[in-house]
Amino acid sequence: MIENQKIRPSQVIGPLGEPLTLANLPPPSTRRWVVRRKAQVVAAVNGGLLTIDEVCARYALTLEEFSSWQRAIDRSGMPGLRVTRIQHYKSLYKRQQPL
């Protein structure tokens, strides 16, 4: 009998259009999260390369932290991940919310 097995892709398209594999993801010891690395991790989850639980365990992230990266990319693309622009984007989206 065939069991349901999750088939994962061997590679996905990264945030800059490059092939992204488990081998070229940021290393698990990453502590400095630049925009590109955050975007690569989000792309890996969105493409099915890793699950959210695997990412949180691999990089010692909280679910809230990773979810904030996903929301930032969904709303503003890679520029939304810049730490120096978080307040700008927060105020921009608060103004766009209907009352």
PDB file as gemmi writes it, atoms N, CA and C in Angstrom:
CRYST1    1.000    1.000    1.000  90.00  90.00  90.00 P 1                      
ATOM      1  N   MET A   1       0.830  -1.169   0.000  1.00  0.00           N  
ATOM      2  CA  MET A   1       0.000   0.000   0.000  1.00  0.00           C  
ATOM      3  C   MET A   1       0.888   1.251   0.000  1.00  0.00           C  
ATOM      4  N   ILE A   2       0.510   2.217  -0.800  1.00  0.00           N  
ATOM      5  CA  ILE A   2       1.269   3.465  -0.902  1.00  0.00           C  
ATOM      6  C   ILE A   2       0.770   4.418   0.171  1.00  0.00           C  
ATOM      7  N   GLU A   3       1.703   4.921   0.952  1.00  0.00           N  
ATOM      8  CA  GLU A   3       1.355   5.890   1.981  1.00  0.00           C  
ATOM      9  C   GLU A   3       1.457   7.289   1.402  1.00  0.00           C  
ATOM     10  N   ASN A   4       0.708   8.182   2.000  1.00  0.00           N  
ATOM     11  CA  ASN A   4       0.816   9.584   1.584  1.00  0.00           C  
ATOM     12  C   ASN A   4       2.152  10.130   2.030  1.00  0.00           C  
ATOM     13  N   GLN A   5       2.954  10.501   1.088  1.00  0.00           N  
ATOM     14  CA  GLN A   5       4.248  11.082   1.386  1.00  0.00           C  
ATOM     15  C   GLN A   5       4.281  12.483   0.790  1.00  0.00           C  
ATOM     16  N   LYS A   6       4.833  13.363   1.570  1.00  0.00           N  
ATOM     17  CA  LYS A   6       4.963  14.721   1.061  1.00  0.00           C  
ATOM     18  C   LYS A   6       6.147  14.766   0.114  1.00  0.00           C  
ATOM     19  N   ILE A   7       5.876  15.164  -1.083  1.00  0.00           N  
ATOM     20  CA  ILE A   7       6.940  15.298  -2.070  1.00  0.00           C  
ATOM     21  C   ILE A   7       7.405  16.745  -2.052  1.00  0.00           C  
ATOM     22  N   ARG A   8       8.677  16.913  -1.802  1.00  0.00           N  
ATOM     23  CA  ARG A   8       9.236  18.256  -1.747  1.00  0.00           C  
ATOM     24  C   ARG A   8      10.065  18.509  -2.986  1.00  0.00           C  
ATOM     25  N   PRO A   9      10.031  19.733  -3.446  1.00  0.00           N  
ATOM     26  CA  PRO A   9      10.888  20.062  -4.591  1.00  0.00           C  
ATOM     27  C   PRO A   9      12.351  20.066  -4.158  1.00  0.00           C  
ATOM     28  N   SER A  10      13.224  19.794  -5.097  1.00  0.00           N  
ATOM     29  CA  SER A  10      14.654  19.843  -4.785  1.00  0.00           C  
ATOM     30  C   SER A  10      15.170  21.283  -4.828  1.00  0.00           C  
ATOM     31  N   GLN A  11      14.433  22.133  -5.527  1.00  0.00           N  
ATOM     32  CA  GLN A  11      14.785  23.549  -5.570  1.00  0.00           C  
ATOM     33  C   GLN A  11      13.542  24.374  -5.839  1.00  0.00           C  
ATOM     34  N   VAL A  12      13.604  25.626  -5.434  1.00  0.00           N  
ATOM     35  CA  VAL A  12      12.530  26.598  -5.694  1.00  0.00           C  
ATOM     36  C   VAL A  12      13.181  27.854  -6.252  1.00  0.00           C  
ATOM     37  N   ILE A  13      12.364  28.752  -6.708  1.00  0.00           N  
ATOM     38  CA  ILE A  13      12.880  30.026  -7.215  1.00  0.00           C  
ATOM     39  C   ILE A  13      13.044  30.982  -6.037  1.00  0.00           C  
ATOM     40  N   GLY A  14      14.248  31.510  -5.897  1.00  0.00           N  
ATOM     41  CA  GLY A  14      14.545  32.437  -4.812  1.00  0.00           C  
ATOM     42  C   GLY A  14      13.993  33.826  -5.087  1.00  0.00           C  
ATOM     43  N   PRO A  15      14.161  34.727  -4.142  1.00  0.00           N  
ATOM     44  CA  PRO A  15      13.599  36.074  -4.263  1.00  0.00           C  
ATOM     45  C   PRO A  15      14.184  36.898  -5.409  1.00  0.00           C  
ATOM     46  N   LEU A  16      15.368  36.541  -5.856  1.00  0.00           N  
ATOM     47  CA  LEU A  16      16.000  37.275  -6.953  1.00  0.00           C  
ATOM     48  C   LEU A  16      15.957  36.488  -8.260  1.00  0.00           C  
ATOM     49  N   GLY A  17      15.156  35.399  -8.279  1.00  0.00           N  
ATOM     50  CA  GLY A  17      15.006  34.600  -9.484  1.00  0.00           C  
ATOM     51  C   GLY A  17      16.018  33.479  -9.627  1.00  0.00           C  
ATOM     52  N   GLU A  18      16.871  33.300  -8.637  1.00  0.00           N  
ATOM     53  CA  GLU A  18      17.892  32.266  -8.688  1.00  0.00           C  
ATOM     54  C   GLU A  18      17.345  30.965  -8.108  1.00  0.00           C  
ATOM     55  N   PRO A  19      17.891  29.820  -8.528  1.00  0.00           N  
ATOM     56  CA  PRO A  19      17.470  28.555  -7.927  1.00  0.00           C  
ATOM     57  C   PRO A  19      17.894  28.509  -6.459  1.00  0.00           C  
ATOM     58  N   LEU A  20      16.992  28.063  -5.622  1.00  0.00           N  
ATOM     59  CA  LEU A  20      17.249  28.017  -4.189  1.00  0.00           C  
ATOM     60  C   LEU A  20      17.085  26.575  -3.715  1.00  0.00           C  
ATOM     61  N   THR A  21      18.134  26.016  -3.126  1.00  0.00           N  
ATOM     62  CA  THR A  21      18.109  24.647  -2.606  1.00  0.00           C  
ATOM     63  C   THR A  21      18.423  24.678  -1.117  1.00  0.00           C  
ATOM     64  N   LEU A  22      18.281  23.527  -0.462  1.00  0.00           N  
ATOM     65  CA  LEU A  22      18.639  23.448   0.955  1.00  0.00           C  
ATOM     66  C   LEU A  22      20.103  23.800   1.169  1.00  0.00           C  
ATOM     67  N   ALA A  23      20.934  23.441   0.208  1.00  0.00           N  
ATOM     68  CA  ALA A  23      22.377  23.687   0.332  1.00  0.00           C  
ATOM     69  C   ALA A  23      22.736  25.168   0.285  1.00  0.00           C  
ATOM     70  N   ASN A  24      21.962  25.964  -0.449  1.00  0.00           N  
ATOM     71  CA  ASN A  24      22.337  27.378  -0.532  1.00  0.00           C  
ATOM     72  C   ASN A  24      21.419  28.302   0.266  1.00  0.00           C  
ATOM     73  N   LEU A  25      20.642  27.725   1.183  1.00  0.00           N  
ATOM     74  CA  LEU A  25      19.913  28.550   2.150  1.00  0.00           C  
ATOM     75  C   LEU A  25      20.912  29.109   3.159  1.00  0.00           C  
ATOM     76  N   PRO A  26      20.542  30.156   3.880  1.00  0.00           N  
ATOM     77  CA  PRO A  26      21.456  30.642   4.919  1.00  0.00           C  
ATOM     78  C   PRO A  26      21.775  29.515   5.909  1.00  0.00           C  
ATOM     79  N   PRO A  27      22.985  29.484   6.447  1.00  0.00           N  
ATOM     80  CA  PRO A  27      23.342  28.421   7.393  1.00  0.00           C  
ATOM     81  C   PRO A  27      22.517  28.526   8.681  1.00  0.00           C  
ATOM     82  N   PRO A  28      22.289  27.396   9.357  1.00  0.00           N  
ATOM     83  CA  PRO A  28      21.509  27.419  10.601  1.00  0.00           C  
ATOM     84  C   PRO A  28      22.100  28.317  11.684  1.00  0.00           C  
ATOM     85  N   SER A  29      23.382  28.593  11.604  1.00  0.00           N  
ATOM     86  CA  SER A  29      24.033  29.451  12.612  1.00  0.00           C  
ATOM     87  C   SER A  29      23.847  30.942  12.346  1.00  0.00           C  
ATOM     88  N   THR A  30      23.060  31.302  11.346  1.00  0.00           N  
ATOM     89  CA  THR A  30      22.870  32.708  10.968  1.00  0.00           C  
ATOM     90  C   THR A  30      22.300  33.497  12.144  1.00  0.00           C  
ATOM     91  N   ARG A  31      22.925  34.606  12.449  1.00  0.00           N  
ATOM     92  CA  ARG A  31      22.444  35.511  13.501  1.00  0.00           C  
ATOM     93  C   ARG A  31      22.160  36.904  12.943  1.00  0.00           C  
ATOM     94  N   ARG A  32      22.795  37.244  11.852  1.00  0.00           N  
ATOM     95  CA  ARG A  32      22.592  38.559  11.230  1.00  0.00           C  
ATOM     96  C   ARG A  32      21.674  38.375  10.034  1.00  0.00           C  
ATOM     97  N   TRP A  33      20.448  38.847  10.176  1.00  0.00           N  
ATOM     98  CA  TRP A  33      19.432  38.632   9.147  1.00  0.00           C  
ATOM     99  C   TRP A  33      19.295  39.847   8.253  1.00  0.00           C  
ATOM    100  N   VAL A  34      19.956  39.812   7.119  1.00  0.00           N  
ATOM    101  CA  VAL A  34      19.819  40.871   6.127  1.00  0.00           C  
ATOM    102  C   VAL A  34      18.584  40.550   5.271  1.00  0.00           C  
ATOM    103  N   VAL A  35      18.131  41.514   4.512  1.00  0.00           N  
ATOM    104  CA  VAL A  35      16.922  41.378   3.706  1.00  0.00           C  
ATOM    105  C   VAL A  35      16.973  40.154   2.800  1.00  0.00           C  
ATOM    106  N   ARG A  36      18.069  39.947   2.113  1.00  0.00           N  
ATOM    107  CA  ARG A  36      18.176  38.834   1.171  1.00  0.00           C  
ATOM    108  C   ARG A  36      18.000  37.487   1.863  1.00  0.00           C  
ATOM    109  N   ARG A  37      18.620  37.321   3.024  1.00  0.00           N  
ATOM    110  CA  ARG A  37      18.509  36.046   3.744  1.00  0.00           C  
ATOM    111  C   ARG A  37      17.077  35.802   4.220  1.00  0.00           C  
ATOM    112  N   LYS A  38      16.446  36.828   4.740  1.00  0.00           N  
ATOM    113  CA  LYS A  38      15.051  36.686   5.166  1.00  0.00           C  
ATOM    114  C   LYS A  38      14.175  36.281   3.977  1.00  0.00           C  
ATOM    115  N   ALA A  39      14.376  36.947   2.858  1.00  0.00           N  
ATOM    116  CA  ALA A  39      13.579  36.663   1.664  1.00  0.00           C  
ATOM    117  C   ALA A  39      13.830  35.247   1.155  1.00  0.00           C  
ATOM    118  N   GLN A  40      15.057  34.763   1.262  1.00  0.00           N  
ATOM    119  CA  GLN A  40      15.351  33.389   0.842  1.00  0.00           C  
ATOM    120  C   GLN A  40      14.602  32.384   1.702  1.00  0.00           C  
ATOM    121  N   VAL A  41      14.566  32.609   2.995  1.00  0.00           N  
ATOM    122  CA  VAL A  41      13.880  31.689   3.901  1.00  0.00           C  
ATOM    123  C   VAL A  41      12.374  31.705   3.631  1.00  0.00           C  
ATOM    124  N   VAL A  42      11.806  32.875   3.419  1.00  0.00           N  
ATOM    125  CA  VAL A  42      10.375  32.961   3.106  1.00  0.00           C  
ATOM    126  C   VAL A  42      10.083  32.266   1.775  1.00  0.00           C  
ATOM    127  N   ALA A  43      10.929  32.456   0.785  1.00  0.00           N  
ATOM    128  CA  ALA A  43      10.742  31.797  -0.511  1.00  0.00           C  
ATOM    129  C   ALA A  43      10.829  30.281  -0.370  1.00  0.00           C  
ATOM    130  N   ALA A  44      11.714  29.805   0.499  1.00  0.00           N  
ATOM    131  CA  ALA A  44      11.844  28.359   0.718  1.00  0.00           C  
ATOM    132  C   ALA A  44      10.555  27.783   1.299  1.00  0.00           C  
ATOM    133  N   VAL A  45       9.944  28.487   2.215  1.00  0.00           N  
ATOM    134  CA  VAL A  45       8.677  28.023   2.802  1.00  0.00           C  
ATOM    135  C   VAL A  45       7.557  28.122   1.777  1.00  0.00           C  
ATOM    136  N   ASN A  46       7.474  29.244   1.084  1.00  0.00           N  
ATOM    137  CA  ASN A  46       6.409  29.426   0.094  1.00  0.00           C  
ATOM    138  C   ASN A  46       6.502  28.402  -1.032  1.00  0.00           C  
ATOM    139  N   GLY A  47       7.711  27.982  -1.373  1.00  0.00           N  
ATOM    140  CA  GLY A  47       7.901  27.014  -2.438  1.00  0.00           C  
ATOM    141  C   GLY A  47       7.811  25.565  -1.982  1.00  0.00           C  
ATOM    142  N   GLY A  48       7.725  25.332  -0.670  1.00  0.00           N  
ATOM    143  CA  GLY A  48       7.600  23.984  -0.156  1.00  0.00           C  
ATOM    144  C   GLY A  48       8.918  23.286   0.133  1.00  0.00           C  
ATOM    145  N   LEU A  49      10.015  24.022   0.071  1.00  0.00           N  
ATOM    146  CA  LEU A  49      11.326  23.437   0.348  1.00  0.00           C  
ATOM    147  C   LEU A  49      11.455  23.077   1.829  1.00  0.00           C  
ATOM    148  N   LEU A  50      10.901  23.920   2.693  1.00  0.00           N  
ATOM    149  CA  LEU A  50      10.874  23.707   4.138  1.00  0.00           C  
ATOM    150  C   LEU A  50       9.495  24.061   4.670  1.00  0.00           C  
ATOM    151  N   THR A  51       9.148  23.514   5.824  1.00  0.00           N  
ATOM    152  CA  THR A  51       7.900  23.913   6.482  1.00  0.00           C  
ATOM    153  C   THR A  51       8.214  25.054   7.452  1.00  0.00           C  
ATOM    154  N   ILE A  52       7.185  25.709   7.908  1.00  0.00           N  
ATOM    155  CA  ILE A  52       7.385  26.792   8.885  1.00  0.00           C  
ATOM    156  C   ILE A  52       8.018  26.240  10.151  1.00  0.00           C  
ATOM    157  N   ASP A  53       7.557  25.084  10.596  1.00  0.00           N  
ATOM    158  CA  ASP A  53       8.140  24.485  11.808  1.00  0.00           C  
ATOM    159  C   ASP A  53       9.622  24.184  11.630  1.00  0.00           C  
ATOM    160  N   GLU A  54       9.991  23.674  10.463  1.00  0.00           N  
ATOM    161  CA  GLU A  54      11.399  23.377  10.194  1.00  0.00           C  
ATOM    162  C   GLU A  54      12.242  24.643  10.189  1.00  0.00           C  
ATOM    163  N   VAL A  55      11.713  25.710   9.610  1.00  0.00           N  
ATOM    164  CA  VAL A  55      12.444  26.985   9.568  1.00  0.00           C  
ATOM    165  C   VAL A  55      12.634  27.529  10.977  1.00  0.00           C  
ATOM    166  N   CYS A  56      11.571  27.504  11.766  1.00  0.00           N  
ATOM    167  CA  CYS A  56      11.667  28.027  13.136  1.00  0.00           C  
ATOM    168  C   CYS A  56      12.684  27.230  13.958  1.00  0.00           C  
ATOM    169  N   ALA A  57      12.693  25.916  13.800  1.00  0.00           N  
ATOM    170  CA  ALA A  57      13.653  25.089  14.535  1.00  0.00           C  
ATOM    171  C   ALA A  57      15.073  25.287  14.005  1.00  0.00           C  
ATOM    172  N   ARG A  58      15.211  25.314  12.690  1.00  0.00           N  
ATOM    173  CA  ARG A  58      16.540  25.425  12.064  1.00  0.00           C  
ATOM    174  C   ARG A  58      17.223  26.744  12.406  1.00  0.00           C  
ATOM    175  N   TYR A  59      16.455  27.831  12.424  1.00  0.00           N  
ATOM    176  CA  TYR A  59      17.042  29.160  12.628  1.00  0.00           C  
ATOM    177  C   TYR A  59      16.735  29.768  13.996  1.00  0.00           C  
ATOM    178  N   ALA A  60      16.113  29.005  14.883  1.00  0.00           N  
ATOM    179  CA  ALA A  60      15.759  29.480  16.225  1.00  0.00           C  
ATOM    180  C   ALA A  60      14.916  30.763  16.149  1.00  0.00           C  
ATOM    181  N   LEU A  61      13.914  30.730  15.269  1.00  0.00           N  
ATOM    182  CA  LEU A  61      13.003  31.856  15.111  1.00  0.00           C  
ATOM    183  C   LEU A  61      11.691  31.545  15.819  1.00  0.00           C  
ATOM    184  N   THR A  62      10.996  32.590  16.216  1.00  0.00           N  
ATOM    185  CA  THR A  62       9.648  32.385  16.728  1.00  0.00           C  
ATOM    186  C   THR A  62       8.691  32.405  15.542  1.00  0.00           C  
ATOM    187  N   LEU A  63       7.533  31.823  15.733  1.00  0.00           N  
ATOM    188  CA  LEU A  63       6.522  31.839  14.688  1.00  0.00           C  
ATOM    189  C   LEU A  63       6.126  33.276  14.347  1.00  0.00           C  
ATOM    190  N   GLU A  64       6.047  34.121  15.347  1.00  0.00           N  
ATOM    191  CA  GLU A  64       5.689  35.526  15.134  1.00  0.00           C  
ATOM    192  C   GLU A  64       6.728  36.254  14.286  1.00  0.00           C  
ATOM    193  N   GLU A  65       7.995  35.970  14.554  1.00  0.00           N  
ATOM    194  CA  GLU A  65       9.055  36.625  13.789  1.00  0.00           C  
ATOM    195  C   GLU A  65       9.004  36.216  12.319  1.00  0.00           C  
ATOM    196  N   PHE A  66       8.879  34.908  12.086  1.00  0.00           N  
ATOM    197  CA  PHE A  66       8.817  34.449  10.708  1.00  0.00           C  
ATOM    198  C   PHE A  66       7.552  34.983  10.022  1.00  0.00           C  
ATOM    199  N   SER A  67       6.433  34.975  10.718  1.00  0.00           N  
ATOM    200  CA  SER A  67       5.179  35.485  10.141  1.00  0.00           C  
ATOM    201  C   SER A  67       5.293  36.956   9.779  1.00  0.00           C  
ATOM    202  N   SER A  68       6.032  37.706  10.579  1.00  0.00           N  
ATOM    203  CA  SER A  68       6.210  39.132  10.259  1.00  0.00           C  
ATOM    204  C   SER A  68       7.007  39.295   8.970  1.00  0.00           C  
ATOM    205  N   TRP A  69       7.962  38.401   8.716  1.00  0.00           N  
ATOM    206  CA  TRP A  69       8.714  38.442   7.457  1.00  0.00           C  
ATOM    207  C   TRP A  69       7.783  38.148   6.294  1.00  0.00           C  
ATOM    208  N   GLN A  70       6.931  37.154   6.444  1.00  0.00           N  
ATOM    209  CA  GLN A  70       5.990  36.815   5.369  1.00  0.00           C  
ATOM    210  C   GLN A  70       5.051  37.976   5.075  1.00  0.00           C  
ATOM    211  N   ARG A  71       4.504  38.585   6.120  1.00  0.00           N  
ATOM    212  CA  ARG A  71       3.599  39.725   5.930  1.00  0.00           C  
ATOM    213  C   ARG A  71       4.311  40.887   5.251  1.00  0.00           C  
ATOM    214  N   ALA A  72       5.540  41.160   5.668  1.00  0.00           N  
ATOM    215  CA  ALA A  72       6.302  42.267   5.084  1.00  0.00           C  
ATOM    216  C   ALA A  72       6.522  42.050   3.596  1.00  0.00           C  
ATOM    217  N   ILE A  73       6.844  40.833   3.208  1.00  0.00           N  
ATOM    218  CA  ILE A  73       7.049  40.537   1.784  1.00  0.00           C  
ATOM    219  C   ILE A  73       5.736  40.626   1.027  1.00  0.00           C  
ATOM    220  N   ASP A  74       4.661  40.101   1.606  1.00  0.00           N  
ATOM    221  CA  ASP A  74       3.356  40.166   0.947  1.00  0.00           C  
ATOM    222  C   ASP A  74       2.906  41.607   0.723  1.00  0.00           C  
ATOM    223  N   ARG A  75       3.174  42.454   1.677  1.00  0.00           N  
ATOM    224  CA  ARG A  75       2.716  43.841   1.590  1.00  0.00           C  
ATOM    225  C   ARG A  75       3.622  44.731   0.753  1.00  0.00           C  
ATOM    226  N   SER A  76       4.935  44.591   0.960  1.00  0.00           N  
ATOM    227  CA  SER A  76       5.860  45.564   0.376  1.00  0.00           C  
ATOM    228  C   SER A  76       7.006  44.957  -0.401  1.00  0.00           C  
ATOM    229  N   GLY A  77       7.038  43.654  -0.553  1.00  0.00           N  
ATOM    230  CA  GLY A  77       8.157  43.022  -1.228  1.00  0.00           C  
ATOM    231  C   GLY A  77       9.395  43.046  -0.352  1.00  0.00           C  
ATOM    232  N   MET A  78      10.527  42.819  -0.954  1.00  0.00           N  
ATOM    233  CA  MET A  78      11.779  42.777  -0.192  1.00  0.00           C  
ATOM    234  C   MET A  78      12.083  44.065   0.565  1.00  0.00           C  
ATOM    235  N   PRO A  79      11.762  45.256   0.041  1.00  0.00           N  
ATOM    236  CA  PRO A  79      12.050  46.469   0.817  1.00  0.00           C  
ATOM    237  C   PRO A  79      11.325  46.511   2.165  1.00  0.00           C  
ATOM    238  N   GLY A  80      10.198  45.811   2.275  1.00  0.00           N  
ATOM    239  CA  GLY A  80       9.463  45.778   3.535  1.00  0.00           C  
ATOM    240  C   GLY A  80      10.199  45.051   4.642  1.00  0.00           C  
ATOM    241  N   LEU A  81      11.214  44.275   4.293  1.00  0.00           N  
ATOM    242  CA  LEU A  81      11.993  43.536   5.285  1.00  0.00           C  
ATOM    243  C   LEU A  81      13.096  44.375   5.920  1.00  0.00           C  
ATOM    244  N   ARG A  82      13.335  45.551   5.391  1.00  0.00           N  
ATOM    245  CA  ARG A  82      14.405  46.389   5.939  1.00  0.00           C  
ATOM    246  C   ARG A  82      14.016  46.887   7.321  1.00  0.00           C  
ATOM    247  N   VAL A  83      14.847  46.624   8.297  1.00  0.00           N  
ATOM    248  CA  VAL A  83      14.568  47.003   9.675  1.00  0.00           C  
ATOM    249  C   VAL A  83      14.414  48.512   9.802  1.00  0.00           C  
ATOM    250  N   THR A  84      15.178  49.259   9.052  1.00  0.00           N  
ATOM    251  CA  THR A  84      15.127  50.719   9.160  1.00  0.00           C  
ATOM    252  C   THR A  84      13.831  51.289   8.596  1.00  0.00           C  
ATOM    253  N   ARG A  85      13.060  50.504   7.855  1.00  0.00           N  
ATOM    254  CA  ARG A  85      11.839  51.007   7.236  1.00  0.00           C  
ATOM    255  C   ARG A  85      10.567  50.466   7.883  1.00  0.00           C  
ATOM    256  N   ILE A  86      10.692  49.664   8.943  1.00  0.00           N  
ATOM    257  CA  ILE A  86       9.521  49.041   9.551  1.00  0.00           C  
ATOM    258  C   ILE A  86       8.497  50.086   9.980  1.00  0.00           C  
ATOM    259  N   GLN A  87       8.926  51.144  10.660  1.00  0.00           N  
ATOM    260  CA  GLN A  87       7.980  52.158  11.125  1.00  0.00           C  
ATOM    261  C   GLN A  87       7.282  52.846   9.963  1.00  0.00           C  
ATOM    262  N   HIS A  88       8.020  53.091   8.886  1.00  0.00           N  
ATOM    263  CA  HIS A  88       7.421  53.720   7.710  1.00  0.00           C  
ATOM    264  C   HIS A  88       6.296  52.852   7.148  1.00  0.00           C  
ATOM    265  N   TYR A  89       6.559  51.573   6.976  1.00  0.00           N  
ATOM    266  CA  TYR A  89       5.562  50.683   6.399  1.00  0.00           C  
ATOM    267  C   TYR A  89       4.389  50.452   7.344  1.00  0.00           C  
ATOM    268  N   LYS A  90       4.651  50.403   8.661  1.00  0.00           N  
ATOM    269  CA  LYS A  90       3.559  50.245   9.625  1.00  0.00           C  
ATOM    270  C   LYS A  90       2.592  51.418   9.526  1.00  0.00           C  
ATOM    271  N   SER A  91       3.121  52.628   9.505  1.00  0.00           N  
ATOM    272  CA  SER A  91       2.248  53.801   9.434  1.00  0.00           C  
ATOM    273  C   SER A  91       1.534  53.866   8.092  1.00  0.00           C  
ATOM    274  N   LEU A  92       2.189  53.459   7.030  1.00  0.00           N  
ATOM    275  CA  LEU A  92       1.567  53.450   5.710  1.00  0.00           C  
ATOM    276  C   LEU A  92       0.355  52.531   5.687  1.00  0.00           C  
ATOM    277  N   TYR A  93       0.472  51.337   6.262  1.00  0.00           N  
ATOM    278  CA  TYR A  93      -0.641  50.391   6.244  1.00  0.00           C  
ATOM    279  C   TYR A  93      -1.730  50.751   7.235  1.00  0.00           C  
ATOM    280  N   LYS A  94      -1.382  51.425   8.313  1.00  0.00           N  
ATOM    281  CA  LYS A  94      -2.426  51.885   9.252  1.00  0.00           C  
ATOM    282  C   LYS A  94      -3.307  52.925   8.571  1.00  0.00           C  
ATOM    283  N   ARG A  95      -2.689  53.796   7.768  1.00  0.00           N  
ATOM    284  CA  ARG A  95      -3.459  54.821   7.060  1.00  0.00           C  
ATOM    285  C   ARG A  95      -4.357  54.218   5.996  1.00  0.00           C  
ATOM    286  N   GLN A  96      -3.971  53.075   5.431  1.00  0.00           N  
ATOM    287  CA  GLN A  96      -4.754  52.453   4.370  1.00  0.00           C  
ATOM    288  C   GLN A  96      -5.889  51.589   4.915  1.00  0.00           C  
ATOM    289  N   GLN A  97      -5.884  51.296   6.210  1.00  0.00           N  
ATOM    290  CA  GLN A  97      -6.934  50.475   6.806  1.00  0.00           C  
ATOM    291  C   GLN A  97      -8.246  51.266   6.835  1.00  0.00           C  
ATOM    292  N   PRO A  98      -9.360  50.621   6.464  1.00  0.00           N  
ATOM    293  CA  PRO A  98     -10.649  51.319   6.568  1.00  0.00           C  
ATOM    294  C   PRO A  98     -11.027  51.489   8.041  1.00  0.00           C  
ATOM    295  N   LEU A  99     -11.712  52.557   8.325  1.00  0.00           N  
ATOM    296  CA  LEU A  99     -12.093  52.825   9.728  1.00  0.00           C  
ATOM    297  C   LEU A  99     -13.234  52.002  10.183  1.00  0.00           C  
TER     298      LEU A  99                                                      
END                                                                             
